[in-house]
Amino acid sequence: MKYYFFIAPAIIIRSSENAYTYHGDKLVNVGSFVKINIGKRIVLGVVLKQTTKPIFETKPIFEILDIPPLPSELLHTAQWISEYYATHFALVLQALLPSGFDKKRRSTDFSYAHPLRKRTNFLLNKDQRAVLDSIFKNVGRTFLLHGITGSGKTQVYIEAIKNATKDGGSAIILIPEISLTPQLVAEFANHFNNLIVTHSKMNESKRHAAWLESLKSDQQTVVIGPRSALFMPLRNIKIIIIDECHETTYKQNQSPKYHALRAASILAKAHKATFIMGSATPAVLDYYLAQKSHAQILELPKPAAQVTPARIKLIDSKLRNNFTHHRFLSDDLLRMLEETIDKKQQALLFHNRRGTAPITLCENCGWIAQCPHCFLSLTIHADNHKLICHLCGYSSKISSDCPECHEPTILFKGIGTKLIQSEIEKLFPQAKIARFDADVPEGESMNNKYQDIYDGKVDIIIGTQMLAKGFDIPKLSLVGIIQADNGLMLPDFYSEERIFQLLCQIMGRAGRNIHQGEIVIQTYQPDHPIIKDAIAKDYSAFYANQIAKRKQNSLPPFCHLLKLTCSFKTESGAINSCRKLAKSLHEQSDIIVLGPTPAFYERLGGAYRWQLVIKSKKRANLVEITKALPNNWTADLDPTNLL
């Protein structure tokens, strides 16, 4: 008789081992899938390890499923995530397995329709060859590939994968945004036959088929997808690449709250695989860690092709003589838009706020439309005549009369992407315009419309930060940034880093082809150091400034952070719970407690939220705090924002 520890992904248990013990007559491999009996339920279980006979009676394994076991390296990574982020192992396994895992009569079709690209024989430049030489000579190492926008990082990825998998084996390449999938797959399909794509917009059946194909594959396989693609169960991984590694989308905000960069590093080490993180604007934390660790920093400082640098026009939004024809589209921007359309080229207008206007108020009495659950200003969406809360989703109809004073004096203040679209449609009625933000329906998303953008069938592209995530738009010649300092003054030390990254990335969409690129930057703070560094694309100056600030204020990477948030139906309940926990934490040494304070979004869905931020030089101190949290509290270890 053999005895095994099991984790049932659907069951969260609390015990010293956090696992169940069962017995069986046959040898069962670690990572195998079985059915086990828990109470009156038959549930899916995963074998963790073989153990000795316990002092209590055990139940037999109900059924051993005819599915290959999870790779040991992936199981090891899952265990690391559970320990490092103080998360129950069952929750981690839920993230590893496709939904509806044990359903029957499933499709085996995992194909992904993608646009075709003409095969191009790229000639690697001197910098690309030097980077690849370093990667080829140091198999199994970690690299931070710091390459400016348009420097040819994708071609480096392709050649690195070819070399790593030439004798068999597989590769994983992560992207920060689902909408980038068609672009990358179109490039990679010219070089690799067995591509597997996975992301949350695929139906359950296709995702399951792709997962199962990865588990069974014994040939060269390249997996492409966002954060969750890291958990595709490949058995012989030779290289893992994270593109645009600075993006915050690599941190999962629901439990398990892991960061894909950290998990990918562990998975790569388990496979003895090469690990590459690529970005034009690496996170300050990652760049610092790369400098202090064994990781190599590889530079691509020049464009891959011979291009003329884009001309940049800085517009001071405080000077109203720059806006004689329109209140938020400067005269220079309007003139360049007209010239771009006349030349049959493309323009991109970037503004990181969706909707029509963020504030609805009464000019007579000062009433402001707020969400009754979150107390946040409701955003007007004029196209569907609704006021919507972007936090909880509450919506109401737009009224022309004030509900307080009943006067018809309602005003809409601020700018959103829908307003920009409506204004551009009036100014350029013949232009083909497309908007991309979180409000567009799936059929109109960048994921579905990218080929039209690539082929030049859209004249003016309007959108939020999703447009800054590495899109290649060959016919784009003009980029207009409506309000470059939007979000710069948020009460979060990460805000300056995010704005620098956004501006550099969105400016990098222009000046990548034979057309002379033009960039118009409108800002109320033209002299702000972040704006200046972004315009100069001076990462070194930006990094030096940020690392000095963080060292002075003891912020990451010079400490570890833990954000604790409580949620109660009453404000007094949230305040009292927060004060009680803060008092108990103040008794501990080696930590600094910031707060109690209201959360940035103090109300969410009718509940009151207060928070504490804990700093410590020793991350283990924060892990222990997380394990002992009272009810109504959530924890975020290594948060990517403090809002």
BAKESE-248910 format. One record per residue (C-alpha): x, y, z; residue in one letter. Coordinates in steps of 0.001 Angstrom, whole numbers, padded with zeros to 6 digits, always signed. Layout:
N
XYZa;...
END
This chain:
643
+000000+000000+000000m;+001282+003451-000942k;+000267+006745+000648y;+000188+010184-000959y;-000388+013828-000121f;-002973+015457-002376f;-004130+018976-003070i;-007695+019351-004310a;-007716+022611-006323p;-011420+023177-005671a;-011079+022775-001886i;-009366+025227+000450i;-008361+023484+003676i;-006593+024620+006815r;-004187+022149+008364s;-000508+021878+009196s;+000172+020239+005846e;-002579+021930+003806n;-003103+018590+002044a;-005095+015352+002240y;-003635+011848+002577t;-004996+008930+000509y;-003750+005459-000335h;-003607+003300-003449g;-002312-000052-004663d;-000500+001345-007695k;+002474+003679-007900l;+001248+007168-008764v;+003704+009771-010040n;+004021+013174-008406v;+001923+015673-010360g;-000623+013051-011451s;-004327+013906-011626f;-006776+011777-009688v;-010319+011785-008385k;-010596+011600-004594i;-013509+011422-002187n;-013907+014359+000222i;-017011+013990+002346g;-019798+013243-000117k;-017995+014892-003030r;-015745+013422-005713i;-013195+016099-006591v;-010081+016532-008679l;-006780+016088-006848g;-003098+016529-007700v;-000409+014309-006159v;+002121+016363-004214l;+004394+013642-002884k;+004523+010114-001546q;+004470+009789+002239t;+004497+007207+005003t;+001425+005590+006486k;-000270+008061+008854p;-001629+007189+012290i;-005210+007764+011070f;-007256+005778+008585e;-007114+006929+004958t;-009480+006605+002020k;-008499+004989-001271p;-007876+006967-004444i;-011173+006948-006325f;-009740+007159-009864e;-006415+007841-011582i;-007003+010034-014634l;-005418+009119-017951d;-003621+012450-018282i;+000148+012992-018149p;+001264+014428-014787p;+002191+018067-014348l;+005902+018685-015044p;+007902+018669-011825s;+009364+022100-012671e;+005893+023632-012903l;+004832+021984-009654l;+007974+023338-008003h;+007128+026850-009271t;+003580+026525-007937a;+004907+025561-004510q;+007288+028531-004603w;+004424+030928-005452i;+002395+029518-002571s;+005226+030098-000099e;+006621+033383-001483y;+003224+035087-001710y;+001732+033380+001359a;-001112+031929-000722t;-002893+028612-000271h;-001488+026020-002660f;-004979+025110-003895a;-005475+028705-005129l;-002200+028507-007050v;-003244+025236-008665l;-006530+026818-009682q;-004474+029395-011603a;-002394+026626-013219l;-005278+024515-014488l;-007728+025511-017241p;-011316+026117-016132s;-013623+023135-016534g;-010569+020881-016395f;-012405+017592-015871d;-015278+018138-018314k;-015701+015492-021007k;-016388+015574-024793r;-013959+018411-025366r;-012776+019772-028708s;-009161+019111-029678t;-008944+022264-031818d;-006517+024789-030376f;-005755+026605-033637s;-005481+030392-033605y;-006394+032414-036681a;-003801+035109-037260h;-002899+037610-039976p;-000139+036677-042399l;+003093+038605-042753r;+005346+038417-045765k;+008550+036658-044772r;+011312+039214-044500t;+015006+038398-044408n;+016130+040633-041586f;+019772+041595-041489l;+020812+041856-037877l;+022739+044985-037030n;+025899+045172-034944k;+024070+045716-031641d;+021633+042851-032224q;+024474+040459-033090r;+026385+041477-029949a;+023302+040884-027784v;+022691+037462-029340l;+026347+036468-028931d;+026045+037141-025190s;+022831+035118-024973i;+024264+032198-026972f;+027421+032071-024841k;+025521+032110-021544n;+022793+029497-021882v;+020643+029242-018784g;+021416+032759-017568r;+019087+035693-016862t;+019205+038762-019116f;+017612+042195-019005l;+017353+043353-022618l;+017185+047152-022497h;+016397+048237-026048g;+014828+051509-027143i;+011525+051370-029005t;+012124+050184-032570g;+015524+048654-031757s;+014571+045183-032991g;+013935+043289-029778k;+011400+040988-031486t;+014012+039790-033986q;+016386+039116-031094v;+013660+037040-029426y;+013137+034997-032612i;+016834+034257-033083e;+017290+033467-029383a;+014412+030954-029506i;+015761+029365-032681k;+019137+028827-031047n;+017763+027641-027707a;+015388+025080-029259t;+017509+023890-032193k;+018049+020486-030535d;+014444+020207-029342g;+012675+021805-026450g;+010179+024602-026090s;+009823+028309-025435a;+007389+030613-023675i;+007008+034261-024630i;+004786+036456-022473l;+003129+039641-023668i;+001462+042292-021473p;-001736+042686-023467e;-004019+040203-025266i;-004345+042652-028159s;-000624+042219-028925l;-001196+038537-029736t;-002013+038882-033478p;+001066+041033-034088q;+003481+038669-032378l;+001938+035481-033748v;+002102+036906-037287a;+005842+037481-036836e;+006585+034158-035165f;+004495+032071-037590a;+007134+032720-040271n;+009743+030976-038142h;+008057+028327-035991f;+005591+025629-037017n;+004165+024570-033676n;+002752+027743-032137l;+000303+027527-029246i;-001644+030618-028227v;-003586+030985-024996t;-005433+033895-023404h;-008634+034645-021511s;-010608+035789-024583k;-010432+032281-026076m;-013361+030014-025246n;-012982+027400-022515e;-012761+024501-024953s;-009930+026026-026996k;-007951+026981-023896r;-008304+023457-022544h;-007190+021953-025872a;-004149+024272-025986a;-003255+023368-022391w;-003563+019635-023086l;-001484+019924-026269e;+001263+021651-024264s;+001161+018900-021636l;+001480+016135-024240k;+003889+017857-026632s;+007245+016190-027244d;+008371+018480-030080q;+009600+022053-030400q;+006718+024243-029168t;+006450+028007-028811v;+003728+029256-026453v;+002575+032879-026768i;+000193+034649-024430g;-000252+037037-021505p;+000608+036367-017863r;-001203+033016-017510s;+000682+031509-020488a;+003581+031027-018081l;+001677+028072-016611f;+001319+026110-019835m;+002654+022663-018801p;+005587+022277-021201l;+008114+019607-020241r;+011354+020792-021795n;+011524+024572-021650i;+014742+026007-023035k;+013946+029722-022974i;+011393+032076-021377i;+010968+035634-022679i;+008913+038428-021109i;+008294+041260-023569d;+007562+044774-022259e;+008566+043464-018834c;+007901+046827-017177h;+004128+046504-017577e;+002093+046237-014360t;-000248+043721-016025t;+002328+041063-015167y;+001233+041373-011540k;-002015+039506-010823q;-004351+041534-008639n;-006600+038653-007565q;-005432+035772-005440s;-002911+034314-006004p;-001287+037746-006250k;+001930+036657-007919y;+004213+038626-010228h;+004920+036811-013503a;+008530+038079-013657l;+009398+036507-010309r;+007543+033275-011077a;+009119+033055-014548a;+012568+033370-013006s;+011876+030381-010736i;+010430+028308-013594l;+013428+029109-015814a;+015867+028074-013074k;+013980+024820-012549a;+014322+024028-016285h;+017870+025466-016451k;+016477+027663-019218a;+017553+031054-020512t;+015411+033894-019158f;+015100+037217-021029i;+013218+040297-019840m;+012875+042916-022566g;+011825+046568-022342s;+012641+050049-023565a;+011741+051360-020105t;+012553+048720-017464p;+011028+049144-014021a;+013412+050853-011608v;+013204+047837-009299l;+014077+045349-012059d;+016967+047432-013367y;+018384+047771-009859y;+018045+044042-009182l;+019714+043234-012496a;+022634+045491-011569q;+023007+043910-008131k;+022513+040270-009163s;+024099+037931-011675h;+021758+039062-014483a;+023365+040595-017549q;+022047+043925-018849i;+022141+043931-022649l;+021714+047198-024555e;+020098+048000-027898l;+020620+051792-027978p;+019783+052446-031641k;+016865+051776-034017p;+017143+048488-035903a;+016633+050237-039257a;+017897+053509-040642q;+015179+056002-039722v;+014975+059740-039307t;+014319+060635-035660p;+010820+061951-035019a;+010391+065703-034600r;+008915+066604-031215i;+006715+069638-030589k;+006067+070529-026945l;+002862+072492-026319i;+002308+074355-023045d;-001401+073817-022319s;-001453+076796-019941k;-000929+079175-022863l;-004361+079519-024412r;-003013+081135-027577n;-001866+077622-028488n;-005546+076615-028617f;-007309+079215-030767t;-009339+076700-032815h;-010201+074076-030201h;-010207+073948-026420r;-008026+070814-026004f;-006610+070126-029493l;-003804+072597-030107s;-003440+074515-033348d;-000223+072649-034165d;-001821+069267-033555l;-004832+070083-035754l;-002561+071306-038550r;-000405+068157-038382m;-003486+065929-038322l;-004730+067540-041517e;-001315+067159-043181e;-001058+063515-042110t;-004454+062623-043553i;-003638+064468-046802d;-000459+062357-047132k;-002486+059130-046622k;-000570+058357-043452q;-001815+057472-039966q;-002118+059442-036742a;-002473+058272-033159l;-004062+060350-030382l;-003283+059190-026867f;-005151+060104-023695h;-005165+057836-020667n;-008757+058444-019611r;-011745+056711-021137r;-015337+057925-021386g;-016531+061361-022503t;-015870+063503-019406a;-014830+062506-015860p;-016845+065148-013966i;-020534+066104-014167t;-021515+069119-012053l;-024135+071800-011610c;-022937+075302-012415e;-025653+076779-010191n;-025321+074903-006867c;-022092+072918-007241g;-023675+069443-007113w;-021381+066705-008518i;-022611+063359-009866a;-021140+060655-007639q;-021465+056902-007345c;-023754+056110-004372p;-021605+053067-003550h;-018063+054412-004056c;-018474+058194-003629f;-016396+058732-006783l;-017284+061062-009615s;-019315+059346-012302l;-017888+059446-015820t;-020240+060518-018567i;-020488+058218-021609h;-022376+060377-024070a;-022637+057675-026735d;-024985+055593-024561n;-026346+058512-022460h;-025103+057112-019151k;-023095+058137-016128l;-020865+055215-015133i;-018662+054453-012124c;-015379+053053-013439h;-014711+051368-010111l;-017835+049304-009390c;-019781+049616-012665g;-022828+051466-011266y;-024642+053455-013961s;-027481+055961-014200s;-029114+058034-016910k;-027902+061515-017775i;-030228+064305-016686s;-030233+067834-018070s;-031588+069180-014758d;-029724+069209-011451c;-031277+066753-008951p;-030517+069192-006095e;-031573+072647-007342c;-033536+071420-010390h;-031928+074038-012631e;-030872+073118-016221p;-027266+074092-015472t;-025415+070775-015801i;-021817+070982-017085l;-019410+068241-018133f;-015757+068843-017284k;-012601+067059-018382g;-011570+064974-021373i;-012036+061294-022203g;-011331+059189-025282t;-014993+059181-026338k;-015048+062982-026332l;-011839+063063-028359i;-013399+060688-030873q;-016590+062734-031229s;-014608+065963-031690e;-012264+064415-034261i;-015249+063024-036179e;-016643+066560-036445k;-013316+068069-037494l;-012341+065318-039949f;-015612+063799-041220p;-013934+061946-044107q;-011340+060212-041934a;-011635+056594-040854k;-011383+056681-037034i;-010999+053851-034519a;-010997+054080-030717r;-009403+051498-028425f;-010082+051464-024698d;-011831+049301-022122a;-015273+050417-023347d;-015102+049128-026916v;-016952+045830-027584p;-014872+042705-028153e;-015538+042698-031873g;-014028+046192-032163e;-011023+045562-029902s;-007415+045925-031013m;-007139+042146-030847n;-009646+041928-033712n;-008841+045149-035562k;-005041+045110-035510y;-004705+043897-039112q;-006792+046855-040336d;-004524+049176-038353i;-001406+047477-039729y;-002684+047695-043318d;-003437+051415-042981g;-007219+051123-043271k;-007661+053435-040260v;-006592+057076-040537d;-006753+058198-036896i;-006309+055871-033917i;-007542+057077-030515i;-006958+055264-027265g;-005644+054808-023762t;-002557+053088-022345q;-003220+049840-024226m;-001826+051601-027323l;+001527+052061-025556a;+002248+048344-025233k;+004510+047715-028209g;+002312+047838-031305f;+004016+048038-034680d;+002027+050389-036960i;+004063+050785-040171p;+002108+053702-041671k;+001930+055743-038463l;+003669+059113-038784s;+002000+061342-036160l;+001509+060818-032430v;-000468+063359-030416g;-000430+063186-026613i;-003416+065162-025368i;-002351+065613-021730q;+001100+064215-020982a;+000993+064945-017238d;-002320+063134-016638n;-001756+060960-013542g;+001619+062483-012721l;+000524+063881-009354m;-001261+060814-007985l;-000354+060010-004336p;+001770+057007-005283d;+005556+056956-005605f;+005162+054725-008682y;+003230+057421-010602s;+006309+059170-012026e;+007715+055871-013254e;+004431+054935-014940r;+004136+058306-016714i;+007745+058121-017950f;+007149+054614-019296q;+003847+055548-020920l;+005256+058614-022660l;+008375+056841-023923c;+006347+053902-025182q;+003654+055951-026911i;+006247+058266-028506m;+008028+055141-029701g;+005109+054288-031987r;+006265+057088-034333a;+009542+057334-036216g;+009854+053585-036879r;+009633+053657-040680n;+010557+055662-043773i;+008097+058434-042881h;+009371+061421-040910q;+007735+060944-037530g;+005998+063840-035772e;+005136+063942-032070i;+003001+066596-030389v;+003074+066632-026594i;+000506+068802-024802q;+001145+069322-021089t;+000466+071734-018237y;+003915+070931-016786q;+006436+071275-019633p;+009312+071770-017177d;+008631+068694-015049h;+011743+066427-014929p;+009703+063362-015938i;+008344+065144-019035i;+011846+066339-019966k;+013458+062921-019480d;+010715+061231-021506a;+011088+063686-024400i;+014856+063139-024361a;+014312+059373-023987k;+016942+059632-021276d;+016429+056487-019211y;+019739+056981-017386s;+018731+060390-016019a;+015270+059102-015115f;+016709+056064-013321y;+019328+058077-011421a;+016687+060521-010204n;+014237+057813-009160q;+016741+055549-007412i;+018045+058522-005396a;+014504+059436-004284k;+013705+055879-003281r;+016924+055456-001336k;+016288+058708+000532q;+012724+057657+001423n;+013480+053958+001992s;+011231+052687-000780l;+011678+049636-003042p;+014259+048382-003923p;+015655+049516-000551f;+012838+047885+001395c;+009932+045497+000896h;+006302+046623+001000l;+003060+045040+002110l;-000284+046751+001475k;-003075+045677+003841l;-006665+046669+003134t;-009749+046068+005282c;-013337+046291+004067s;-016383+046849+006282f;-019995+047881+005769k;-019580+050763+008208t;-016891+053418+008310e;-016420+052980+012061s;-015878+049235+011585g;-013130+049855+009029a;-011435+052531+011166i;-011555+050489+014384n;-010229+047344+012695s;-007437+049314+011039c;-006420+051006+014303r;-006478+047698+016184k;-004239+045946+013662l;-001892+048942+013442a;-001507+048967+017232k;-000593+045274+017307s;+001883+045676+014447l;+003605+048632+016133h;+004711+046163+018818e;+006807+044257+016272q;+010397+045180+015538s;+012040+045485+012102d;+008917+046930+010454i;+007528+050430+009836i;+003750+050896+009831v;+002287+053666+007664l;-001325+054466+008501g;-004129+053863+009272p;-005451+055863+006335t;-008478+055653+004070p;-007722+053694+000917a;-007377+055806-002238f;-010740+054342-003295y;-012268+054593+000167e;-015660+053252-000870r;-016106+050252-003148l;-019441+048589-003817g;-020981+050054-000667g;-018136+048999+001680a;-015649+051262+003457y;-011957+050519+002889r;-009003+051544+005043w;-005413+050488+004649q;-001988+050082+006189l;+001315+050011+004335v;+004094+048030+006027i;+007773+048515+005228k;+010549+046139+006186s;+014112+045300+005198k;+013229+041624+005670k;+010512+040283+003406r;+009970+037315+005720a;+008526+039711+008316n;+005826+040741+005845l;+005047+037147+004890v;+004416+036298+008555e;+002076+039289+008935i;+000137+038123+005878t;-000342+034653+007338k;-001924+036014+010535a;-004389+038558+009118l;-007835+038822+010736p;-011045+038440+008732n;-012100+041252+006382n;-008467+041960+005468w;-006640+041419+002170t;-002900+041541+001592a;-000790+042554-001376d;+002878+041626-001078l;+005191+043650-003326d;+002355+045888-004605p;+002852+047612-007955t;+000856+050611-006744n;-000335+052053-003442l;-003689+053351-004701l;
END
